[in-house]
Amino acid sequence: MDKDKCAMCKRRKLHTAALVYCHDCREPLCETCRDYHDAAVTSSHHHVTRIDGRNGSLSPTVNLSSVEICPRHFEERISYFCNDHNTLCCNTCGFLEHRKCNKVTPLDELLETFDIGGKSKEVGNNIVILTKHLKQILGKIAQNVSTLTHDKNIILQEVRSLRINIDNKLRALEKDIISFTEGNHKSEELDMQSQTQRGNQFMHDIVNDSKQLNLVMTYGSNMQKFITLHKLERNQERYAEAIVDYQVIVQDVSMKFTVDKIFHDLIQTIKSFGKITVRRTKLSTESFPQCPPLTITPIRSAGRVRPMHTPLCERKAVKVAEFNARINEDSTECHISDFLHLSDSRLLLVDNANSNIKIFGKDKKCETSLKMRSRPWNVTQISTSDVAVTMPREKVIQIVEAKENLILTRGIRTRLKCWDITSINDKLIITTGSDDHCVLILDMTGTELRTIRPPDFIRDKLLRPCHVVTNDRQSTLYVSYGDGHKLVAYNLFTDEIMFSYKDKELETPTGADTDKDGNVYVCSYGAYCVHQLSPSGKRIKKIISKAKEKQMPLSIKFLKTMNRFAISFGGCDLIEIYDMSE
């Protein structure tokens, strides 16, 4: 949008010079429209900066009163800090949501002991870190654009040189290959432009935070400084997570032209000049370092504070319910090899023994089922309405629509048998079991993008990968090896092993999952128990034991919003639900 013209006036067919810019509305405003904007209840708290008439840049306005306005109750000012929830609140927030909290402190009292200068330095340092890392990413994108252009020019030169040696009959082929090269370059260049735009948006938001920090620290009261620092701290946590996801999509990109080997010998038989390939390689840590961790010290109010929650590693698992997964159409005892919580809170079960999948509602009654052509093994959700089910015997991943009914939509062929499956960023991660003892990353057409294997010196000790799961940030991949009796954690960015867990009570590990604290849970099928591990791979405890019942845990899934998990057992009709009670 043109920042030198008022957007509100423009919509009324007027042309008025803009003096300020609202970052919440993302619109420039003239002085008159700015007065209406600030008077409106819904926009009175927005962040507004002045436009420098000399160069069109943005400079902060001196009015900081909007900093103290509650973003949820515009008529109220922020006046309290809830230590239990680590959040700012107004009188209405406190009355509606924080009456039972253990520690809600007036900001006037908190400011008596709060280190404004220290927190300002911490937030400022984090802004520097985020800015530096974004510059590295944007620099890499610019380098990729330059590389693509250079590669394009080389390819076109090679194509034109080859054309001299062929007759007019092949002119159409030359046109096709040039067009294909230009198309690839244009497509990749558009991707780079999109990535650059996204990075610039991050940079823009962070620079605005930096300006707001400098402004508040120069002109603001201690109350305004505290509120601003808390908001910027929250922003930085969001930026850091977003930049990690952003970094994943930025890759080294180049193009290469490959000439057909028989072109010079059998010119009359060839069908094309060659092949254009876009090479994407994983960025090395030397050329593209990981985003360094931010220094974020949680704000705490004075006095003795009770933790809001007991860590899940200190809680016990208490069985709260169970239900029978067998339905009338089943011909034998169930073997629920996997299941998942759908986005609408229903439970989808994969019954390997009866070759079907079925959905159970909140009342634990079966709502619908679907007979499969062979025995299904595992399932993952790939969209709000679709799931992917592995069919190892057929070497197929079956896409199923899971709404009121279960409907087969399409199949994805795989080169090897596919057993367990999970999905991240429109990619599928599968285990191949004893077929090739590896983990494959596929796109949604079944094309193999990457193979994850253990290093050569331990490869013979890590056989038959069975189950895979990622952590919440999708940065770590956990793989259970049935014949290696280990759970191994891989860094999804570098494929390096982060830890390898083995225990005398971990026999034939199968299903695994993580809780909201990052702890890892793995089923020990052969030892009738479930292990709870820390995020670093240290054993915390054996959280469930079924040795007396001789029940073999097969799959485990967490419902993280309720701190509950469900377990299925091999050759058993029952699904058990446990609560992590405090």
LINCOR-V254550 format. One record per residue. RES is the residue in one letter. SS is DSSP state (2 for helix, 1 for strand, 0 for the rest). OMEGA is omega as a letter, one per 30 degrees, with the letter a starting at -180 (NA if undefined). Layout:
RES,SS,OMEGA
RES,SS,OMEGA
This chain:
M,0,l
D,0,a
K,0,l
D,0,l
K,1,l
C,0,a
A,2,a
M,2,l
C,2,a
K,2,l
R,2,l
R,0,l
K,0,l
L,0,a
H,0,a
T,0,l
A,1,l
A,0,l
L,0,a
V,1,l
Y,1,l
C,1,a
H,0,l
D,0,l
C,0,a
R,0,a
E,1,l
P,1,a
L,1,l
C,0,a
E,2,a
T,2,a
C,2,l
R,2,l
D,2,l
Y,2,a
H,2,a
D,2,a
A,2,a
A,0,a
V,0,a
T,0,a
S,0,a
S,0,a
H,0,a
H,0,l
H,0,a
V,1,l
T,1,a
R,1,l
I,1,l
D,0,a
G,0,a
R,0,a
N,0,l
G,0,a
S,0,a
L,1,l
S,1,a
P,1,l
T,0,a
V,0,a
N,0,a
L,0,a
S,2,a
S,2,l
V,2,a
E,2,a
I,1,l
C,0,a
P,0,a
R,0,a
H,0,a
F,0,a
E,0,a
E,0,l
R,1,l
I,0,a
S,0,a
Y,1,l
F,1,l
C,1,a
N,0,a
D,0,a
H,0,l
N,0,a
T,1,l
L,1,l
C,1,l
C,0,l
N,2,a
T,2,l
C,2,a
G,2,a
F,2,a
L,2,a
E,2,a
H,0,a
R,0,a
K,0,a
C,0,a
N,0,a
K,0,l
V,1,a
T,1,l
P,1,a
L,2,l
D,2,l
E,2,a
L,2,a
L,0,l
E,0,a
T,0,a
F,0,a
D,0,a
I,2,a
G,2,a
G,2,l
K,2,l
S,2,l
K,2,l
E,2,a
V,2,l
G,2,l
N,2,l
N,2,l
I,2,l
V,2,a
I,2,a
L,2,l
T,2,a
K,2,a
H,2,l
L,2,l
K,2,l
Q,2,a
I,2,a
L,2,l
G,2,l
K,2,l
I,2,l
A,2,l
Q,2,l
N,2,l
V,2,l
S,2,l
T,2,l
L,2,l
T,2,l
H,2,l
D,2,l
K,2,a
N,2,l
I,2,a
I,2,a
L,2,l
Q,2,l
E,2,a
V,2,a
R,2,l
S,2,l
L,2,a
R,2,a
I,2,a
N,0,l
I,0,a
D,0,a
N,2,a
K,2,a
L,2,a
R,2,a
A,2,l
L,2,l
E,2,l
K,2,l
D,2,a
I,2,l
I,2,l
S,2,a
F,2,l
T,2,l
E,2,a
G,2,l
N,2,a
H,2,a
K,2,l
S,2,a
E,2,l
E,2,l
L,2,l
D,2,l
M,2,l
Q,2,l
S,2,l
Q,2,l
T,2,l
Q,2,l
R,2,l
G,2,l
N,2,l
Q,2,l
F,2,a
M,2,a
H,2,a
D,2,a
I,2,l
V,2,l
N,2,l
D,2,l
S,2,l
K,2,l
Q,2,l
L,2,a
N,2,a
L,2,a
V,2,a
M,2,a
T,2,a
Y,2,a
G,0,l
S,0,l
N,2,l
M,2,a
Q,2,l
K,2,a
F,2,a
I,2,a
T,2,a
L,2,l
H,2,l
K,2,a
L,2,l
E,2,l
R,2,l
N,2,a
Q,2,l
E,2,l
R,2,l
Y,2,a
A,2,l
E,2,a
A,2,a
I,2,l
V,2,l
D,2,a
Y,2,a
Q,2,a
V,2,a
I,2,a
V,0,a
Q,0,l
D,1,a
V,1,l
S,1,l
M,1,a
K,1,l
F,1,a
T,1,a
V,1,l
D,0,a
K,0,a
I,0,a
F,0,a
H,0,a
D,0,a
L,0,a
I,0,a
Q,0,a
T,0,a
I,0,a
K,0,a
S,0,l
F,0,a
G,1,a
K,1,l
I,1,l
T,1,l
V,1,a
R,1,l
R,1,a
T,1,l
K,0,a
L,0,l
S,0,a
T,0,l
E,0,a
S,0,a
F,0,a
P,0,l
Q,0,l
C,0,a
P,0,a
P,0,l
L,0,l
T,0,a
I,0,l
T,0,a
P,0,l
I,0,l
R,0,l
S,0,a
A,0,l
G,0,a
R,0,a
V,0,l
R,0,l
P,0,a
M,0,a
H,0,l
T,0,l
P,0,a
L,2,l
C,2,a
E,2,a
R,0,l
K,1,l
A,1,a
V,1,l
K,1,a
V,1,a
A,1,l
E,1,l
F,1,a
N,1,a
A,0,a
R,0,l
I,0,a
N,0,a
E,0,a
D,0,a
S,0,a
T,0,l
E,0,a
C,0,l
H,0,a
I,1,a
S,1,l
D,1,l
F,1,l
L,1,l
H,1,l
L,0,a
S,0,l
D,0,l
S,0,l
R,0,a
L,1,l
L,1,a
L,1,l
V,1,a
D,1,a
N,0,a
A,0,a
N,0,l
S,0,l
N,1,l
I,1,a
K,1,a
I,1,l
F,1,a
G,0,a
K,0,l
D,0,l
K,0,l
K,0,a
C,1,l
E,1,a
T,1,l
S,1,a
L,1,l
K,1,l
M,0,a
R,0,l
S,0,a
R,0,l
P,0,a
W,0,a
N,0,a
V,1,l
T,1,l
Q,1,a
I,0,l
S,0,a
T,0,a
S,0,a
D,1,l
V,1,l
A,1,a
V,1,a
T,1,l
M,1,a
P,2,a
R,2,a
E,2,a
K,0,a
V,1,l
I,1,a
Q,1,l
I,1,a
V,1,l
E,1,a
A,1,l
K,0,l
E,0,l
N,0,l
L,1,a
I,1,l
L,1,a
T,1,l
R,1,l
G,1,l
I,1,l
R,1,l
T,0,a
R,0,a
L,0,l
K,0,l
C,0,a
W,0,l
D,0,a
I,1,l
T,1,a
S,1,l
I,1,l
N,0,l
D,0,l
K,1,l
L,1,l
I,1,a
I,1,l
T,1,a
T,0,l
G,1,a
S,0,a
D,0,l
D,0,l
H,0,a
C,0,l
V,1,a
L,1,l
I,1,a
L,1,l
D,0,a
M,0,l
T,0,a
G,0,l
T,0,a
E,1,a
L,1,a
R,1,l
T,1,l
I,1,l
R,0,l
P,0,l
P,0,a
D,2,a
F,2,l
I,2,a
R,2,a
D,2,l
K,2,l
L,0,a
L,0,l
R,0,l
P,1,a
C,1,a
H,1,l
V,1,l
V,1,l
T,1,l
N,0,a
D,0,a
R,0,l
Q,0,l
S,0,a
T,1,l
L,1,l
Y,1,a
V,1,l
S,1,a
Y,1,a
G,0,a
D,0,l
G,0,a
H,0,a
K,1,l
L,1,a
V,1,l
A,1,l
Y,1,l
N,1,a
L,0,l
F,0,a
T,0,a
D,0,l
E,0,l
I,1,l
M,1,l
F,1,l
S,1,a
Y,1,l
K,0,a
D,0,a
K,0,l
E,0,l
L,0,a
E,0,a
T,0,l
P,1,a
T,1,a
G,1,l
A,1,l
D,1,l
T,1,l
D,0,a
K,0,l
D,0,a
G,0,l
N,0,a
V,1,l
Y,1,a
V,1,a
C,1,l
S,1,a
Y,0,a
G,0,a
A,0,l
Y,0,a
C,1,l
V,1,l
H,1,l
Q,1,a
L,1,l
S,0,l
P,0,l
S,0,l
G,0,l
K,0,l
R,1,l
I,1,l
K,1,l
K,1,a
I,1,l
I,1,l
S,1,a
K,0,a
A,0,a
K,0,a
E,0,a
K,0,l
Q,0,a
M,0,l
P,1,a
L,1,a
S,1,l
I,1,l
K,1,l
F,1,l
L,1,a
K,0,l
T,0,a
M,0,a
N,0,l
R,1,l
F,1,l
A,1,a
I,1,l
S,1,a
F,1,a
G,0,l
G,0,a
C,0,a
D,0,a
L,1,l
I,1,a
E,1,a
I,1,a
Y,1,l
D,1,l
M,1,a
S,1,l
E,0,NA
